[in-house]
């Protein structure tokens, strides 16, 4: 099993979560669509050659975003990451995947 963490701008929060759940993320036992989320501020500076969804090249941008965490079964991780890349509005979404051990 894995834990997926992704950072999503407010307007895309529910569509991205829905896509991840539809791809198989967020199931714990007899529960589905499980996640944890908290709001914060992300920052980035688009460089030459980028095509930013928000902001402009060579200008520091600060954006209200949501940090969303959910578990993903090993069998679903590849399709969940593909769904993330398709649903997320950013050219390069920020996310990480951590293996979860069950003892």
C-alpha positions as CSV (number, residue, x, y, z in Angstrom):
1,X,0.0,0.0,0.0
2,X,1.1,3.6,-0.6
3,X,0.2,7.0,0.7
4,X,-0.3,9.7,-2.0
5,X,0.1,13.3,-1.2
6,X,-0.8,16.0,-3.8
7,X,-1.0,19.8,-3.7
8,X,-4.1,21.1,-5.5
9,X,-5.4,24.7,-6.1
10,X,-8.8,25.3,-4.6
11,X,-10.8,25.4,-7.9
12,X,-9.5,21.9,-8.8
13,X,-9.8,20.2,-5.4
14,X,-13.0,18.2,-5.9
15,X,-12.4,17.2,-9.5
16,X,-8.9,16.0,-8.7
17,X,-10.1,14.0,-5.7
18,X,-13.0,12.5,-7.7
19,X,-10.6,11.4,-10.4
20,X,-8.3,9.8,-7.8
21,X,-11.2,8.0,-6.1
22,X,-12.5,6.8,-9.4
23,X,-9.1,5.3,-10.2
24,X,-9.0,3.3,-6.9
25,X,-7.5,5.6,-4.3
26,X,-8.9,6.3,-0.9
27,X,-10.2,2.9,0.2
28,X,-9.5,1.7,3.8
29,X,-11.3,-1.5,4.8
30,X,-15.0,-1.0,4.3
31,X,-14.7,2.7,3.6
32,X,-14.0,4.5,0.4
33,X,-13.3,8.1,-0.7
34,X,-11.1,8.5,2.4
35,X,-8.6,11.4,2.5
36,X,-7.1,14.0,4.7
37,X,-6.8,17.6,3.5
38,X,-5.6,20.9,4.9
39,X,-5.3,24.3,3.3
40,X,-2.0,26.2,2.9
41,X,0.0,28.4,0.5
42,X,2.3,27.0,-2.2
43,X,4.8,29.0,-4.2
44,X,6.6,28.6,-7.5
45,X,8.3,30.5,-10.2
46,X,7.6,29.4,-13.8
47,X,10.8,29.3,-15.8
48,X,11.4,29.8,-19.6
49,X,9.7,27.1,-21.5
50,X,7.0,26.5,-19.0
51,X,3.3,26.9,-19.7
52,X,1.9,27.8,-16.2
53,X,-1.8,27.3,-15.4
54,X,-1.4,30.1,-12.8
55,X,1.1,32.9,-12.9
56,X,3.7,34.0,-15.5
57,X,7.2,33.1,-16.4
58,X,10.0,34.6,-14.2
59,X,7.5,35.9,-11.6
60,X,7.2,34.3,-8.1
61,X,3.6,33.1,-7.6
62,X,1.9,32.3,-4.3
63,X,-1.3,30.3,-4.5
64,X,-3.8,29.0,-1.9
65,X,-3.7,25.2,-2.3
66,X,-4.9,22.1,-0.6
67,X,-2.6,19.3,0.6
68,X,-4.5,16.1,0.1
69,X,-3.4,12.7,1.4
70,X,-4.9,9.3,0.7
71,X,-3.9,5.7,0.6
72,X,-3.6,3.7,-2.6
73,X,-3.5,-0.1,-2.9
74,X,-0.4,-1.4,-4.7
75,X,-2.5,-2.8,-7.5
76,X,-4.0,0.7,-8.2
77,X,-1.0,3.0,-7.9
78,X,-0.1,3.3,-11.6
79,X,-3.7,4.1,-12.7
80,X,-4.1,6.6,-9.8
81,X,-0.9,8.5,-10.8
82,X,-2.1,8.6,-14.4
83,X,-5.5,9.9,-13.2
84,X,-3.8,12.5,-11.2
85,X,-1.7,13.7,-14.1
86,X,-4.8,13.9,-16.3
87,X,-7.1,15.6,-13.8
88,X,-4.7,18.1,-12.2
89,X,-4.6,21.5,-13.9
90,X,-0.9,22.2,-13.4
91,X,1.6,21.5,-16.1
92,X,3.7,19.6,-13.5
93,X,1.7,18.7,-10.4
94,X,3.6,18.4,-7.1
95,X,3.0,15.0,-5.5
96,X,4.8,12.3,-3.6
97,X,4.2,8.6,-3.1
98,X,5.4,6.9,0.1
99,X,5.2,3.1,0.7
100,X,3.1,2.2,3.8
101,X,4.1,-0.8,5.8
102,X,1.5,-2.8,7.7
103,X,2.9,-4.7,10.7
